[in-house]
């Protein structure tokens, strides 16, 4: 009853009007206002009609040619209550009778079939890389409390090394700083104060080169659902392998991707889409291996992994650990934070760095065969309870040390202080000096550019990837095209039997329908882009941290990939709507209308991207966007006529995008249109017309 006035709704749609809750609510609100007694004065002397009745009749709120009476307020209340009751009953019934399943992971028999036969001999590589021994001395990391403004030390003088071809575990209780230490070493911390010395092959750590030669696997990593496993790994390889290296060719990249997939036992499922929890796809363990493969595709010298086995069952964790062992055997340094590992997983590591709460080192050194060196070191202290036969060394270690403190006599025994004065600490310092003394120009890792590929390659590759994502997102692109067609046909069919407006009611309905339809399209474009952009935004953060490509390539790709779909959905809408409503048949007016519809769709879609880039999650971006959409609708010149907007709010009228969209749509159609429109008796146009006469 608002967009299309009730007296303009055709007979074949009138049933929708009478079952529409919003129609009942709008009617009740209008009747409550204009039949309240405040508008009982005559429209003009001698008319015999009240202003309230005249307003209701003017906007079509009549029954049998008479304005609705006040009893329709209570009918509206009754209808709303009845509909709530029906909805509650329907909700209870459908919850009991219907259940929707979420996406399923790949079947177990698809996980690894055929991979074991394709295993590549450990150490054989397609592309050479510089082996690296990373050393770190006296690492301190402090942050400032947001509440008390005190300085909080999270790491206190951590010293150690990560040797090429070895797997190092970082362990400790929650809050000990194991992930913090890894983030500091991997240059992933952007706040706080870091002091200490980090060297690669004896050379001081340099940010640009270090990021190029390392990989970092996050605990809860995300990959693009629309790409296959092979496409995901191949993209990482293409963007992170130095294109200026003569050994890096399209053929060698393909061979390296094959090797990487075999190393992580992903060959058998390489052509499966990554998928999501909603649509189905890879299991959690398969995604974990894929994340490792993505980083391994960069041919790194060091790879960091944040809790790679957390959340996995014994079989899945074993597969991940086998992949990590292959990576280490190829000569790369592997370091991982581990939480509550099994005996088999713990014994797979070559060395251990154990921290206690507060960021102090409790143990650092080789584990030995079945953790014998760790056990021997800890059992030398009187406060240590002997390990029982078959007991998990990792669990025993954390239990006896209390993750850093044990009880010995009357005073707690400080394992951290004991380690700082131990022979293990001296051996570690000697080893660090040995590694640092091996610094030569030959083992210096340096790169002349920030990125491994040129701006042209980045733009081309990122666009190809983005186009695949869009092409394989029918739930996004198909929905907005279908919505455009439905809105066009629904609103257009209202005017199919009355294509030329004759009176003020019909003209008002057309003007309102023209704006409401493009508003629907804009809001739909804004809301549907948010979850899609959120996934790719998070992927961009990850790719940017790995120096895969810059923001220009990302923004350019999103824009170019979006434009064809915006133009197509806009054309679908205009073709379905334009001629049904009976708008101008002049070609230039048709294309002007199409231009404004397309620009409107592009504007709201790109605003959705901007809001998603600005805010943390979809809900916040959607809520903030609703404010902009509301302001744009209020000050577009439709709900409040431009001549009625006072001086203070003129800024909103001229700054809100809806104003220009409506102005362009109406001007493109009704400029120099001399169709006679009959005003409604008592309306401002009727009074103006009478005065002119």
Protein Blocks (a to p, Z undefined) as FASTA:
>chain_A
ZZpgfklpcfklmmmmmmmmklmmmmmmmmmmmmnopamccfbghklpafklmmmmmnop
agehiacdfklmmmmmmmmmmmmmmmmmmmmmmmmmpccdddddddfklmmgoklmmpcc
ehiafbdcdddddddehiacddddfklopacdfbghiacdddehiacddeddehilmmmm
mmmmnopafgdjdeddddeehiacdfklmmmmpccddfbdcddfkbcfklmmmmmmmmmp
cfkbmklcfklmmmmmmmmmmmnopmmmmmpcfbjmknopadfklmmmmmmmmmmmnopa
bdcdehklgoiafklmmmmmmmmmmmmmnopacddddehiafklmmmpmbdcdddehiia
fbgcdebjhhlmmmmmmmmpmklccddehiafklmmmmmnooopacehjbccdfklmmmm
mmklmmmmmmmmmmmmmgcfklpccdfbfbfbdfklmmmmmmmmmmmmmmmmmklmmmmm
mmmmmmmmmmmmmmmmombcfbfklmmmmmmmmmmmmmmmmmmmmmmmmmmmmmmmmmmm
mmmmnomacfklmmmmmmmmmmmmmmmmmmmmmmmmmmmnopafbfklmmmmmmmmmmmm
mmmmmmmmmmmmmpmblmlmmmmmmmmmmmmmmmnopmpgfklpcfklmmmmmmpmklmm
mmmmmmmmmgoiabdcdddehiaklmmmmmmZZ
